[in-house]
Amino acid sequence: MKFMHAAMVAAVLTAGCTSRLAQSIDQTAALNMGLVKHDVVYRTVGDKELRLNVYLPDKYIGEHPWWVNDGRGKKPTLLYIHGGGMVEGSKDERALNVLPYVYRDWVVISINYRLAQDAKAPAAVDDCLAALDWVHANAEQYDIDPERIVVSGGSAGGLLSLLTGMLKEGDILCGGQLRVGENKNVAAIVNWYGVTDFSINPAPIHWFGENVDIEEYARTLSPINYVRNGGVPVITIHGTEDAAVPYEQAVRMHQKLKKVGTKERLLTIKGRKHGEFSPEELTRIYQEIWQFLESAGIDTTVD
């Protein structure tokens, strides 16, 4: 998702939160982001260190040791995967996109992954799976509730979020370039206009690489091919006029999810292009996200 301007941020922060604070309070000004741990290494591949940011709702006490645990127990957690067409973007450039979750006192993990210029597919998928492993491995340290981990991203991040949440142990991608090991728990996926089917969306050769079996890569990197019984709940946000990722993909994906009985929701934003939503639309979108997660059995609040 692109950077949100100030009006959008304000709208998103207040979405679904009117019961928590009086209307007279400026929600944005009152936001206390807690502690942010920057550039934590979650994986090293060759000589490349892959890093993430951890946003923690710890309590600031105004004196040494400055930050202490807020004492509120295990928390819902967002694993956020940035977009950028596999060629650009970073965990820091997309930082504003996690604010709605930070505001609700979630733990947020925002990651970098190998872009196409560093490594071709399926490297980015492998990195995201490794990041999910890291979240589970560090759950106790950061008060993460392993039963309330939600993965989300926009565009390329939406694609990677879907794959991260839907792949199962034994799945084989890209002709054996990636064999999925023990899969870790994901409670839900929030997909912002991500590719679901490369038989509809043109194959991204810049990410697939040259001299590969394009049909094999397209098939095994398409989330729609991992829809199965007992799957993770999925909510998708998609504009009907999206030229980069045709809306038809989202429709087909959710028809297939519904057919196998997976909890799903397609939130259609009429007349909108690739991620271009108004503040009013973002407010409604986040209200729908919280409602969907709650309906999927995920308590979105911190006790």
Backbone as numpy.savetxt, mean C-alpha at the origin, in Angstrom:
# Nx Ny Nz CAx CAy CAz Cx Cy Cz
0.52 7.24 -6.02 -0.32 8.43 -6.02 0.56 9.66 -6.02
0.16 10.69 -6.73 0.92 11.92 -6.77 0.83 12.64 -5.43
1.77 13.59 -5.22 1.72 14.42 -4.04 0.38 15.11 -3.94
-0.19 15.18 -2.76 -1.42 15.90 -2.54 -1.10 17.35 -2.18
-1.87 18.30 -2.71 -1.66 19.69 -2.28 -2.32 19.91 -0.94
-2.13 21.10 -0.36 -2.53 21.34 1.03 -4.01 21.09 1.27
-4.85 21.51 0.33 -6.30 21.31 0.51 -6.65 19.84 0.57
-5.99 19.05 -0.27 -6.25 17.61 -0.26 -5.81 16.99 1.05
-4.64 17.39 1.55 -4.15 16.84 2.81 -5.15 17.13 3.92
-5.62 18.37 3.98 -6.58 18.74 5.02 -7.84 17.91 4.91
-8.31 17.71 3.68 -9.53 16.92 3.48 -9.33 15.48 3.89
-8.18 14.92 3.53 -7.91 13.53 3.84 -7.77 13.32 5.34
-7.10 14.23 6.02 -6.90 14.09 7.45 -8.21 14.10 8.22
-9.17 14.86 7.75 -10.43 14.96 8.47 -11.41 13.86 8.09
-11.10 13.07 7.08 -12.03 12.05 6.62 -12.34 11.04 7.71
-13.60 10.94 8.05 -14.03 9.95 9.02 -13.58 10.22 10.44
-13.08 11.43 10.73 -12.50 11.70 12.04 -13.30 12.70 12.86
-14.46 13.09 12.42 -15.19 14.14 13.11 -15.61 13.72 14.51
-15.73 12.41 14.73 -16.12 11.95 16.05 -14.97 11.99 17.04
-13.76 12.13 16.56 -12.59 12.08 17.43 -12.26 13.45 18.01
-12.45 14.51 17.26 -12.12 15.85 17.71 -13.24 16.81 17.34
-13.36 17.84 18.11 -14.39 18.83 17.83 -14.13 19.51 16.49
-15.19 19.93 15.83 -15.07 20.54 14.52 -14.23 21.81 14.57
-14.19 22.49 15.74 -13.48 23.75 15.84 -11.96 23.58 15.82
-11.47 22.35 16.01 -10.03 22.10 16.04 -9.51 21.97 14.61
-8.40 22.65 14.35 -7.73 22.50 13.06 -7.00 21.17 13.07
-7.54 20.18 12.35 -7.00 18.83 12.40 -5.55 18.78 11.94
-5.22 19.53 10.90 -3.86 19.50 10.38 -2.88 20.10 11.38
-3.25 21.24 11.97 -2.36 21.89 12.94 -2.17 21.04 14.18
-3.19 20.26 14.53 -3.13 19.46 15.75 -2.42 18.13 15.56
-2.03 17.81 14.34 -1.43 16.52 14.06 -0.08 16.37 14.76
0.06 15.33 15.55 1.33 14.99 16.18 1.81 13.70 15.55
2.84 13.77 14.72 3.25 12.62 13.94 4.05 11.61 14.74
4.42 11.95 15.98 5.20 11.00 16.74 6.60 10.88 16.19
7.17 9.72 16.33 8.57 9.48 15.95 8.66 8.91 14.54
9.61 9.42 13.76 9.86 8.88 12.43 11.29 8.36 12.39
11.43 7.07 12.10 12.75 6.48 11.94 13.03 6.38 10.44
14.00 7.15 9.98 14.31 7.22 8.57 15.39 6.21 8.16
15.24 5.71 6.94 16.30 4.95 6.28 16.76 3.72 7.04
15.81 2.99 7.61 16.12 1.72 8.23 16.36 0.69 7.13
17.47 -0.01 7.17 17.78 -1.02 6.15 16.97 -2.28 6.44
16.15 -2.68 5.47 15.38 -3.91 5.64 15.90 -5.07 4.80
16.78 -4.72 3.84 17.31 -5.78 2.98 18.56 -5.27 2.27
19.52 -6.15 2.07 20.69 -5.82 1.27 20.80 -6.83 0.14
20.84 -6.32 -1.08 20.97 -7.17 -2.26 22.25 -6.76 -2.98
23.25 -7.64 -2.96 24.55 -7.27 -3.50 25.12 -6.14 -2.66
25.44 -5.04 -3.31 25.95 -3.87 -2.57 24.87 -2.80 -2.38
23.62 -3.13 -2.70 22.53 -2.15 -2.59 21.72 -2.38 -1.32
21.63 -1.34 -0.51 20.82 -1.40 0.70 19.43 -0.83 0.41
18.42 -1.58 0.75 17.04 -1.15 0.58 16.53 -0.65 1.92
15.91 0.53 1.92 15.57 1.20 3.16 14.08 1.51 3.27
13.67 1.72 4.49 12.28 2.07 4.77 12.23 3.13 5.87
11.08 3.79 5.96 10.80 4.71 7.05 9.72 4.10 7.94
9.87 4.30 9.25 8.87 3.83 10.21 8.27 5.04 10.90
6.97 5.20 10.78 6.24 6.28 11.45 5.56 5.68 12.67
5.96 6.15 13.86 5.48 5.58 15.10 4.69 6.60 15.92
3.54 6.22 16.42 2.75 7.13 17.25 3.22 7.11 18.70
4.55 7.25 18.91 5.09 7.31 20.26 4.74 8.65 20.91
4.98 8.75 22.19 4.64 9.95 22.94 5.87 10.81 23.18
5.78 12.09 22.82 6.87 13.05 23.04 6.69 13.65 24.43
7.73 13.58 25.28 7.59 14.02 26.67 8.34 15.31 26.97
9.04 15.89 25.97 9.65 17.19 26.16 10.93 17.22 26.95
11.48 16.08 27.24 12.76 16.00 27.95 13.39 14.65 27.65
14.66 14.50 27.96 15.34 13.23 27.70 14.63 12.10 28.44
14.32 10.94 27.82 14.76 10.48 26.49 13.87 10.95 25.35
13.08 11.99 25.54 12.29 12.66 24.51 11.09 11.85 24.05
11.34 10.66 23.51 10.23 9.86 23.00 10.07 8.59 23.83
8.85 8.27 24.19 8.58 7.03 24.92 7.41 6.32 24.26
7.30 5.04 24.54 6.18 4.26 24.02 4.87 4.86 24.51
3.90 4.94 23.62 2.64 5.57 24.02 1.79 4.68 24.93
2.21 3.42 25.10 1.54 2.54 26.04 0.16 2.10 25.63
-0.16 2.21 24.35 -1.52 1.89 23.90 -1.63 0.53 23.22
-0.55 -0.24 23.30 -0.61 -1.61 22.83 -0.43 -1.78 21.33
-0.80 -2.97 20.83 -0.61 -3.31 19.42 -1.49 -2.45 18.53
-0.94 -2.12 17.37 -1.62 -1.15 16.50 -1.79 -1.69 15.09
-2.86 -1.23 14.42 -2.97 -1.52 12.98 -1.80 -0.88 12.27
-1.37 -1.50 11.19 -0.13 -1.08 10.53 -0.30 -1.06 9.03
0.23 -0.01 8.41 0.20 0.13 6.96 1.58 -0.13 6.39
1.67 -1.03 5.42 2.87 -1.18 4.60 2.60 -0.43 3.31
3.27 0.70 3.13 3.00 1.56 1.97 4.08 1.40 0.91
3.63 1.20 -0.34 4.53 0.99 -1.48 4.28 2.09 -2.51
5.26 2.93 -2.73 5.08 4.09 -3.61 4.94 3.67 -5.08
4.38 4.58 -5.87 4.27 4.37 -7.31 5.38 5.08 -8.06
5.19 5.19 -9.38 6.18 5.86 -10.22 6.56 5.07 -11.45
5.71 4.15 -11.86 5.94 3.42 -13.10 7.16 2.54 -13.10
7.64 2.17 -11.92 8.84 1.34 -11.74 10.13 2.05 -12.14
10.04 3.36 -12.40 11.25 4.08 -12.82 11.55 5.29 -11.94
10.60 5.69 -11.10 10.82 6.85 -10.25 10.01 6.72 -8.98
10.12 7.74 -8.11 9.41 7.74 -6.85 10.27 7.19 -5.73
9.88 7.53 -4.50 10.59 7.03 -3.32 9.68 7.13 -2.12
10.08 6.48 -1.05 9.34 6.51 0.20 9.21 7.93 0.76
10.18 8.78 0.47 10.16 10.14 1.00 9.31 11.07 0.12
9.37 10.90 -1.19 8.59 11.75 -2.10 7.10 11.55 -1.90
6.69 10.37 -1.49 5.26 10.06 -1.34 4.81 10.11 0.12
5.59 10.77 0.98 5.33 10.73 2.41 3.94 11.23 2.78
3.41 12.26 2.08 2.10 12.81 2.45 0.98 11.79 2.29
1.19 10.80 1.46 0.12 9.83 1.22 -0.19 8.95 2.42
0.70 8.90 3.40 0.46 8.05 4.56 -0.17 8.82 5.72
-0.36 10.14 5.57 -0.85 10.95 6.67 -2.21 10.52 7.23
-3.17 10.08 6.39 -4.45 9.65 6.98 -4.28 8.52 8.00
-3.32 7.64 7.75 -3.07 6.53 8.67 -2.29 7.00 9.90
-1.32 7.88 9.68 -0.58 8.46 10.81 -1.53 9.16 11.75
-2.48 9.90 11.18 -3.44 10.64 12.00 -4.26 9.71 12.88
-4.54 8.52 12.39 -5.34 7.56 13.16 -4.47 6.72 14.10
-3.20 7.11 14.26 -2.27 6.47 15.19 -1.86 5.07 14.75
-1.89 4.83 13.45 -1.34 3.58 12.94 0.19 3.65 12.95
0.81 2.48 12.99 2.22 2.39 12.61 2.24 2.34 11.09
3.14 3.11 10.48 3.24 3.13 9.02 4.68 2.79 8.61
4.79 1.84 7.69 6.09 1.45 7.13 6.06 1.81 5.66
6.91 2.75 5.24 6.97 3.18 3.84 8.31 2.76 3.27
8.29 2.06 2.15 9.51 1.40 1.67 9.98 1.92 0.31
11.26 1.76 0.09 11.84 1.81 -1.25 12.02 0.39 -1.75
12.10 0.24 -3.05 12.36 -1.06 -3.67 13.20 -0.81 -4.91
13.73 -1.86 -5.49 14.58 -1.69 -6.67 13.74 -1.29 -7.88
14.10 -0.15 -8.46 13.43 0.32 -9.67 14.02 -0.37 -10.89
13.37 -0.17 -12.04 13.75 -0.89 -13.25 15.20 -0.65 -13.65
15.72 0.55 -13.41 17.10 0.84 -13.79 18.11 0.11 -12.91
17.65 -0.37 -11.76 18.54 -1.12 -10.86 18.41 -2.62 -11.04
17.19 -3.07 -11.31 16.95 -4.50 -11.49 15.58 -4.69 -12.14
15.52 -5.61 -13.07 14.27 -5.88 -13.78 13.35 -6.77 -12.94
12.12 -6.92 -13.44 11.15 -7.80 -12.79 11.74 -9.21 -12.71
11.42 -9.91 -11.63 10.49 -9.57 -10.55 11.17 -9.00 -9.29
12.30 -8.30 -9.45 13.06 -7.83 -8.29 12.20 -6.99 -7.34
11.40 -6.06 -7.88 10.58 -5.20 -7.02 9.59 -6.02 -6.20
9.02 -7.05 -6.81 8.09 -7.91 -6.09 8.80 -8.62 -4.95
9.97 -9.14 -5.23 10.77 -9.82 -4.22 11.09 -8.89 -3.06
11.42 -7.63 -3.37 11.73 -6.65 -2.33 10.51 -6.39 -1.44
9.34 -6.26 -2.06 8.13 -5.99 -1.28 7.78 -7.16 -0.37
7.98 -8.37 -0.85 7.75 -9.54 0.00 8.74 -9.56 1.16
9.99 -9.16 0.88 10.99 -9.09 1.94 10.62 -8.02 2.97
10.06 -6.90 2.49 9.63 -5.85 3.40 8.50 -6.34 4.31
7.57 -7.11 3.74 6.49 -7.67 4.55 7.07 -8.62 5.61
8.06 -9.41 5.24 8.74 -10.27 6.21 9.34 -9.42 7.33
9.95 -8.29 6.95 10.58 -7.41 7.94 9.53 -6.86 8.91
8.38 -6.48 8.40 7.31 -5.95 9.25 6.92 -6.99 10.29
6.72 -8.23 9.85 6.35 -9.29 10.79 7.46 -9.59 11.78
8.70 -9.60 11.29 9.83 -9.92 12.16 10.04 -8.85 13.23
9.62 -7.61 12.96 9.82 -6.51 13.89 8.52 -6.06 14.56
7.51 -6.91 14.49 6.20 -6.55 15.03 6.26 -6.23 16.51
6.94 -7.02 17.28 6.99 -6.80 18.72 7.71 -5.50 19.06
8.81 -5.23 18.37 9.59 -4.02 18.64 8.79 -2.75 18.41
7.94 -2.75 17.38 7.22 -1.53 17.01 5.73 -1.55 17.36
5.32 -2.48 18.22 3.91 -2.57 18.63 2.98 -2.78 17.44
3.42 -3.56 16.48 2.61 -3.88 15.30 1.70 -5.07 15.61
0.44 -4.92 15.28 -0.49 -6.05 15.40 -0.38 -6.87 14.11
0.21 -8.06 14.17 0.40 -8.85 12.94 -0.88 -9.29 12.27
-2.01 -9.16 12.98 -3.30 -9.51 12.40 -3.98 -8.31 11.74
-3.35 -7.13 11.83 -3.94 -5.92 11.24 -2.92 -5.19 10.37
-2.24 -5.93 9.51 -1.30 -5.33 8.56 -2.00 -5.14 7.23
-2.09 -3.91 6.79 -2.72 -3.56 5.52 -1.64 -3.08 4.57
-1.68 -3.54 3.33 -0.69 -3.11 2.34 -1.40 -2.23 1.31
-0.74 -1.12 0.92 -1.38 -0.17 0.02 -0.34 0.54 -0.82
-0.79 1.03 -1.98 0.06 1.82 -2.85 -0.74 2.30 -4.04
-0.16 3.25 -4.77 -0.82 3.81 -5.94 -0.08 3.50 -7.22
-0.84 3.18 -8.29 -0.27 2.93 -9.60 0.66 1.72 -9.55
1.96 1.90 -9.82 2.89 0.77 -9.70 2.88 0.23 -8.28
2.70 1.13 -7.30 2.58 0.68 -5.92 1.33 -0.12 -5.67
0.26 0.17 -6.41 -0.95 -0.62 -6.31 -0.73 -2.03 -6.83
-0.06 -2.13 -7.97 0.28 -3.45 -8.53 1.10 -4.25 -7.53
2.14 -3.62 -6.97 3.01 -4.33 -6.03 2.28 -4.67 -4.74
1.35 -3.82 -4.32 0.56 -4.12 -3.13 -0.31 -5.35 -3.35
-0.94 -5.41 -4.51 -1.77 -6.57 -4.83 -0.95 -7.86 -4.84
0.20 -7.82 -5.49 1.04 -9.01 -5.54 1.55 -9.38 -4.15
1.94 -8.40 -3.38 2.46 -8.67 -2.04 1.41 -9.35 -1.17
0.17 -8.91 -1.30 -0.89 -9.48 -0.48 -1.51 -10.76 -1.01
-1.37 -10.99 -2.32 -2.08 -12.11 -2.93 -1.21 -13.33 -3.22
0.09 -13.14 -3.36 0.96 -14.27 -3.66 0.99 -15.26 -2.49
1.09 -16.52 -2.81 1.13 -17.57 -1.80 2.38 -18.43 -1.97
2.70 -19.14 -0.91 3.86 -20.02 -0.94 3.74 -21.01 -2.10
4.81 -21.11 -2.88 4.83 -22.02 -4.02 4.56 -21.35 -5.35
4.06 -20.11 -5.34 3.86 -19.38 -6.60 5.21 -19.12 -7.27
5.22 -19.26 -8.59 6.46 -19.10 -9.35 6.26 -17.98 -10.37
7.13 -16.98 -10.33 7.01 -15.82 -11.21 8.16 -15.77 -12.20
7.83 -15.28 -13.39 8.85 -14.95 -14.40 9.75 -16.13 -14.72
9.11 -17.26 -14.99 9.88 -18.44 -15.41 10.84 -18.96 -14.37
10.50 -18.79 -13.10 11.34 -19.30 -12.03 12.30 -18.28 -11.45
12.23 -17.03 -11.94 13.11 -16.00 -11.38 12.75 -15.70 -9.92
11.50 -15.95 -9.54 11.08 -15.77 -8.16 10.17 -16.92 -7.77
10.55 -17.59 -6.69 9.72 -18.63 -6.10 9.30 -18.15 -4.72
8.03 -18.02 -4.51 7.53 -17.44 -3.26 7.65 -18.45 -2.14
8.27 -18.01 -1.04 8.41 -18.86 0.13 7.24 -18.72 1.06
7.46 -18.97 2.34 6.40 -18.89 3.33 5.78 -17.50 3.30
4.48 -17.45 3.08 3.83 -16.15 2.97 3.40 -15.65 4.34
3.60 -14.35 4.55 3.22 -13.72 5.81 1.83 -13.12 5.69
1.20 -12.93 6.84 -0.19 -12.49 6.88 -0.37 -11.04 6.44
-1.36 -10.82 5.58 -1.84 -9.48 5.23 -3.34 -9.48 5.48
-3.82 -8.45 6.17 -5.24 -8.41 6.53 -6.11 -7.86 5.42
-5.55 -6.94 4.60 -6.33 -6.34 3.51 -5.38 -5.59 2.58
-5.88 -5.31 1.39 -5.13 -4.55 0.38 -5.96 -3.34 -0.02
-5.32 -2.16 -0.01 -5.95 -0.94 -0.52 -5.21 -0.56 -1.79
-5.84 -0.82 -2.92 -5.21 -0.65 -4.23 -5.71 0.64 -4.89
-4.80 1.58 -5.07 -5.13 2.82 -5.79 -4.70 2.66 -7.25
-5.68 2.38 -8.11 -5.53 2.33 -9.57 -4.26 1.61 -10.05
-3.99 0.46 -9.45 -2.85 -0.35 -9.89 -3.20 -1.28 -11.03
-2.21 -1.64 -11.82 -2.41 -2.62 -12.90 -2.82 -3.96 -12.28
-3.82 -4.58 -12.86 -4.24 -5.91 -12.41 -4.05 -6.97 -13.48
-3.93 -6.55 -14.75 -3.92 -7.53 -15.84 -3.10 -7.00 -17.01
-1.92 -7.57 -17.20 -1.05 -7.14 -18.30 -1.49 -7.68 -19.66
-2.58 -8.45 -19.69 -3.13 -8.81 -21.00 -3.96 -7.65 -21.54
-4.34 -6.71 -20.65 -5.06 -5.50 -21.07 -4.10 -4.32 -21.11
-3.34 -4.16 -20.05 -2.37 -3.06 -19.99 -1.13 -3.45 -20.79
-0.57 -2.56 -21.61 0.64 -2.90 -22.37 1.77 -3.36 -21.46
2.47 -4.39 -21.87 3.58 -4.91 -21.08 4.67 -3.85 -20.94
5.11 -3.56 -19.72 6.17 -2.56 -19.52 7.55 -3.16 -19.77
7.99 -3.11 -21.01 9.26 -3.72 -21.38 10.41 -3.15 -20.57
10.29 -1.86 -20.22 11.37 -1.24 -19.43 11.53 -1.93 -18.08
10.45 -2.56 -17.57 10.53 -3.29 -16.30 10.71 -4.78 -16.52
10.03 -5.33 -17.51 10.19 -6.75 -17.81 11.61 -7.07 -18.28
12.17 -6.17 -19.07 13.48 -6.43 -19.66 13.34 -7.01 -21.06
14.46 -7.09 -21.74 14.49 -7.64 -23.09 14.89 -9.11 -23.07
14.58 -9.78 -24.18 14.94 -11.19 -24.33 14.36 -12.07 -23.22
13.12 -11.75 -22.84 12.42 -12.59 -21.88 11.12 -13.06 -22.52
10.49 -14.04 -21.89 9.21 -14.54 -22.36 8.12 -13.56 -21.91
7.75 -12.65 -22.79 6.81 -11.59 -22.41 5.48 -12.16 -21.93
4.98 -13.18 -22.60 3.71 -13.76 -22.19 3.79 -14.36 -20.79
4.90 -15.01 -20.49 5.10 -15.59 -19.16 5.18 -14.50 -18.09
5.92 -13.45 -18.38 6.04 -12.34 -17.43 4.69 -11.65 -17.22
3.98 -11.42 -18.32 2.68 -10.76 -18.22 1.70 -11.60 -17.40
1.73 -12.89 -17.61 0.81 -13.78 -16.88 1.14 -13.83 -15.40
2.41 -14.02 -15.08 2.77 -14.24 -13.67 2.91 -12.95 -12.87
2.91 -11.81 -13.56 2.98 -10.53 -12.84 1.62 -9.81 -12.82
0.58 -10.50 -13.26 -0.77 -9.93 -13.25 -1.53 -10.41 -12.02
-1.86 -9.52 -11.09 -2.56 -9.93 -9.87 -3.86 -10.69 -10.11
-4.54 -10.41 -11.23 -5.81 -11.08 -11.48 -5.66 -12.60 -11.54
-4.46 -13.05 -11.86 -4.21 -14.49 -11.96 -3.96 -15.14 -10.60
-4.00 -14.36 -9.53 -3.81 -14.91 -8.19 -5.08 -14.79 -7.35
-6.20 -14.52 -8.00 -7.49 -14.53 -7.31 -7.85 -15.98 -7.02
-8.14 -16.28 -5.76 -8.47 -17.65 -5.37 -9.31 -17.63 -4.10
-9.90 -18.76 -3.79 -10.73 -18.87 -2.60 -9.91 -18.53 -1.36
-10.57 -17.85 -0.42 -9.89 -17.52 0.82 -8.88 -16.40 0.70
-9.01 -15.59 -0.34 -8.05 -14.53 -0.58 -8.21 -13.34 0.36
-7.23 -12.46 0.32 -7.20 -11.26 1.16 -8.24 -10.25 0.65
-8.98 -9.60 1.54 -9.93 -8.56 1.11 -9.23 -7.44 0.33
-9.89 -6.96 -0.72 -9.30 -5.93 -1.59 -10.30 -4.82 -1.83
-9.87 -3.58 -1.60 -10.63 -2.42 -2.04 -9.78 -1.68 -3.06
-10.39 -1.32 -4.18 -9.70 -0.61 -5.25 -10.36 0.74 -5.48
-9.54 1.76 -5.66 -10.01 3.10 -5.99 -9.53 3.39 -7.41
-10.47 3.69 -8.33 -10.07 3.83 -9.74 -10.99 4.82 -10.45
-10.40 5.70 -11.23 -11.16 6.64 -12.03 -11.57 6.05 -13.37
-12.75 6.43 -13.85 -13.26 5.84 -15.09 -12.53 6.33 -16.33
-11.82 7.46 -16.23 -11.13 8.02 -17.39 -9.62 7.83 -17.31
-9.20 6.83 -16.58 -7.77 6.55 -16.41 -7.20 5.97 -17.70
-6.31 6.73 -18.34 -5.69 6.26 -19.58 -4.45 5.43 -19.32
-3.79 5.65 -18.19 -2.56 4.92 -17.89 -2.86 3.48 -17.49
-3.90 3.30 -16.69 -4.34 1.97 -16.27 -5.85 1.91 -16.51
-6.28 1.33 -17.61 -7.71 1.34 -17.96 -8.61 0.82 -16.84
-9.69 1.53 -16.61 -10.65 1.18 -15.57 -11.19 -0.24 -15.74
-11.26 -0.71 -16.97 -11.77 -2.06 -17.24 -11.02 -3.11 -16.43
-9.72 -2.88 -16.18 -8.95 -3.85 -15.40 -9.51 -4.00 -13.99
-9.82 -2.86 -13.37 -10.36 -2.90 -12.02 -11.70 -3.63 -11.99
-12.53 -3.38 -13.00 -13.84 -4.04 -13.07 -13.67 -5.55 -13.15
-12.82 -6.01 -14.07 -12.62 -7.45 -14.24 -12.05 -8.09 -12.98
-11.12 -7.38 -12.35 -10.50 -7.90 -11.13 -11.56 -8.13 -10.05
-12.42 -7.15 -9.87 -13.41 -7.27 -8.80 -14.54 -8.22 -9.15
-14.82 -8.37 -10.41 -15.79 -9.40 -10.80 -15.25 -10.79 -10.45
-13.97 -10.99 -10.67 -13.36 -12.29 -10.37 -13.26 -12.51 -8.87
-12.91 -11.46 -8.13 -12.86 -11.57 -6.67 -14.23 -11.93 -6.11
-15.25 -11.28 -6.62 -16.62 -11.53 -6.14 -17.05 -12.95 -6.47
-16.67 -13.42 -7.64 -17.07 -14.76 -8.07 -16.55 -15.85 -7.14
-15.31 -15.67 -6.62 -14.75 -16.70 -5.73 -15.08 -16.43 -4.26
-15.80 -15.35 -3.99 -16.24 -15.09 -2.63 -15.29 -14.29 -1.77
-14.27 -13.68 -2.39 -13.36 -12.83 -1.64 -14.03 -11.50 -1.34
-13.87 -11.01 -0.13 -14.45 -9.71 0.21 -13.77 -8.64 -0.62
-14.59 -7.80 -1.29 -14.02 -6.83 -2.22 -14.90 -5.60 -2.32
-14.28 -4.54 -2.80 -15.03 -3.31 -3.06 -14.32 -2.55 -4.17
-15.02 -2.16 -5.19 -14.50 -1.29 -6.24 -15.13 0.07 -6.07
-14.33 1.05 -5.71 -14.81 2.41 -5.54 -14.53 3.18 -6.83
-15.55 3.41 -7.59 -15.44 4.04 -8.90 -15.56 5.56 -8.76
-14.58 6.26 -9.31 -14.60 7.72 -9.29 -14.85 8.19 -10.72
-16.08 8.59 -10.99 -16.48 8.90 -12.36 -15.76 10.14 -12.90
-15.32 10.01 -14.14 -14.73 11.14 -14.84 -13.31 11.48 -14.45
-12.70 10.69 -13.57 -11.36 11.01 -13.09 -10.29 10.20 -13.80
-9.13 10.86 -13.97 -7.99 10.22 -14.62 -7.13 9.52 -13.59
-5.86 9.31 -13.92 -4.95 8.50 -13.11 -4.57 9.24 -11.82
-5.35 9.03 -10.76 -5.04 9.60 -9.46 -5.42 11.04 -9.26
-6.16 11.63 -10.16 -6.51 13.04 -10.04 -7.87 13.18 -9.35
-7.85 13.16 -8.02 -9.08 13.22 -7.25 -9.15 14.55 -6.49
-10.36 15.04 -6.34 -10.58 16.31 -5.64 -10.53 16.09 -4.12
-10.38 17.17 -3.35 -10.43 17.03 -1.89 -11.71 16.38 -1.40
-12.83 16.74 -2.00 -14.11 16.15 -1.61 -14.13 14.65 -1.91
-13.59 14.28 -3.06 -13.54 12.86 -3.42 -12.61 12.10 -2.50
-11.48 12.68 -2.14 -10.56 12.03 -1.22 -11.18 11.82 0.15
-11.95 12.80 0.60 -12.65 12.66 1.87 -13.57 11.44 1.84
-14.35 11.35 0.77 -15.26 10.20 0.64 -14.50 8.89 0.50
-13.41 8.93 -0.27 -12.62 7.71 -0.48 -12.12 7.15 0.84
-11.56 8.02 1.68 -11.02 7.52 2.94 -12.12 7.07 3.90
-13.26 7.70 3.85 -14.38 7.20 4.64 -14.74 5.78 4.20
-14.73 5.57 2.89 -15.03 4.24 2.35 -13.95 3.23 2.73
-12.70 3.65 2.73 -11.59 2.76 3.10 -11.76 2.29 4.54
-12.00 3.25 5.47 -12.16 2.85 6.88 -13.35 1.91 7.03
-14.44 2.20 6.35 -15.62 1.35 6.46 -15.35 -0.04 5.91
-14.64 -0.11 4.79 -14.33 -1.41 4.20 -13.44 -2.22 5.14
-12.41 -1.60 5.68 -11.51 -2.32 6.57 -12.25 -2.81 7.81
-13.12 -1.98 8.36 -13.91 -2.40 9.52 -14.81 -3.58 9.16
-15.42 -3.53 7.97 -16.31 -4.60 7.55 -15.55 -5.90 7.30
-14.22 -5.77 7.07 -13.38 -6.95 6.87 -12.83 -7.47 8.19
-13.30 -6.89 9.30 -12.89 -7.37 10.60 -11.63 -6.71 11.15
-11.22 -5.59 10.54 -10.00 -4.90 10.96 -10.39 -3.67 11.76
-10.09 -3.66 13.03 -10.34 -2.47 13.85 -9.34 -1.41 13.46
-9.82 -0.31 12.89 -8.92 0.71 12.35 -8.50 1.75 13.39
-8.94 1.56 14.62 -8.60 2.52 15.68 -7.61 1.90 16.65
-6.99 2.76 17.44 -6.07 2.32 18.48 -6.75 2.51 19.81
-6.74 1.48 20.64 -7.43 1.56 21.93 -6.80 2.61 22.84
